[in-house]
Amino acid sequence: MEFACSPCACVGSLWVLRLPSTVQKHDCQMNLQYVQEYKPEKDDIRYLRVLLYGPVGSGKSSFINSVSNVIRGRMTIPALASAMTSDQSFTKRSILLYTKTFYPLVFNDIMGLEDGTDRGVHADDIKLALKGHVKEGHKFNPVAPISQNDPGYNPTPSADDKVHVLVCVMSANTPQMNSSVLEKMKSIREAASDLGIPQMAMMTHIDEACGEIEKELKNVYKSKYLKKKVSFMGIPMNCIFPVKNYSEEIDLNDDVDALVLSALRNMINFGDDFIEKI
């Protein structure tokens, strides 16, 4: 599946209307306060668990680093992914607030999806992770999915171990998507739907995909190219969020923060709705 981007493709509307900067900044502050004060109301659930999945290089780890920056109100030292460990393991990433306490939101960053049957994470492994059957730190095997006899298999998952919201992370700058990867993504979405787990998606690298967005990040709200890009994902349009991750910046940026916080707040809302039903 091929996609072409033109710098002048940024016309029309996307998910929401462009807001005045004063309104946007107020909403940004409200969203920040909301996520900083969030706590699951159920006593047996200490934190809301978010599972990020998607193709290799889609920006999953970078998004978690960006969340840390926004919540703490400053640039933080990124957790560098190791090609020999983090990219292959079921890693747990907690967000540490400026108060030196842990924020009750856990991201599980998982090995990326790749083309073929013996590359990348198995869709069956992600399905087991949704149910809480994969232990933290389990090293995935691209050749064979986890079995019940594997040391990394969790036979008795708690409510905390189970995934509360599933997030597909896609790069807007990816020129094509292999059919086998699309099939894996579809299989994972169907498994989550069967379990009643809420789903959403994030489109990353939006500034790299379109010249007009690179010039002015607010142009993301007018991009026909991005709207076309997300149309194949099988997720409702109002559950897909454009995001720019922090990468080269040395200071925080209000426009970047606004996109990250919008995605994060909805992530929490979707997951908290699910927790109430458990």
C-alpha positions, 0 to 999 in steps of 0.5 A: 500500500503506497502513500504519497505526500505533498506539501500542499495537501494540507487543506480541509479538516481532520479530527478537530477544528484549529483552536485559538492559541489562548484556548489551546493553552487553557485546554493543555493546562486542564489536560495536564492537571487531569492526567496528573491527578488521575488515580484508578478508583478500584482498590485492587487496581494500582495503575492503569496499564496501556499496551503500545503495539505497532510496526518497528520504528513507529515511535512507541518508546519515543511517545513514552519519553514525550509523556514523561517530559510533558507530565514533569514539565521539563525535558527528561533523560530518555530511556534508551532502547537497547537492540539486544534487550528492550526491543525484544522484551515485554518492558514496563515503563512507569512515569515518575512525577516531579513529586518523586512519586510514581504516576499510576499509569504503566506503559508496556512497550512491546517488540515491533511488528514486522513482515513475515512469520519469523520476524518481530513479535508474534500476534499471539504473544500480544493477545496473551499480553492483553490477558495478562499472561506475559510477565514483565521482562519476558524476552520474545522469540520471533521464531516461536510464540510464548507457551504455558511452559515458558518461564515468562508465562503468567498463569494467574494474571491479576487485574493489574496484569491485564491490559486496560487500553490497547494503543496502535502506534503508526508512523505517518512517514511510513511509505508502505505497509506490508500485507502481513503486518496489516493482517497481524494488526487486524488479528490483534484488534479483533482479539482486543474487541473480543475481550472488550478492551478499548482501542485507540491509535496514534499517528506519529512523525506527522511533521516528517510526513508533511511539509506544511505540518513541519512548518506549523504543527497546528496544520495537523488539524487541516491535513487531508494526507493524514486523514487518508493515511489513517483511514485503513487502520480499522479504528474510528476516526475519533479514536485516532490521535496525531502526535509529534514526539519530542526528539531533537528539541531541548525545550518544551513546546506548547503545540507538542504538549497539546497533542501528547496530552490530548492523546494521553487524556483520552487514553486514560478515559478509555482505560478507566471506563474499562476498569470500571467494568472489570 
